[in-house]
Amino acid sequence: MKVLRARVYDKFQKEAQDEYAENRKAAVGTGDRSERIRTYNFPQSRVTDHRIGLTLQKLEQILQGNLNEIIDQLIVEEQAKMMEHTSE
């Protein structure tokens, strides 16, 4: 019984570790350029947040710390995803 218990424990432990590793790998990403979050275009005074597809022509204001418009849109997008997830 001890051997069986040890093997079952090892199996569940390995599954938990594999799941954790998979979730971590998905969260960390590869660092590729395609995984960028935000692009700052200085010649056109443009900021684009690629997570939500938001483009603003307010680079100077954003660099001064006025991120309210971006944050508000991110909150709206997150709430929409949460509602979509709960309705499933």
Helices and strands as residue ranges (DSSP letters): H 2-28, G 33-35, E 38-41, E 46-49, E 54-56, H 59-63, H 68-87
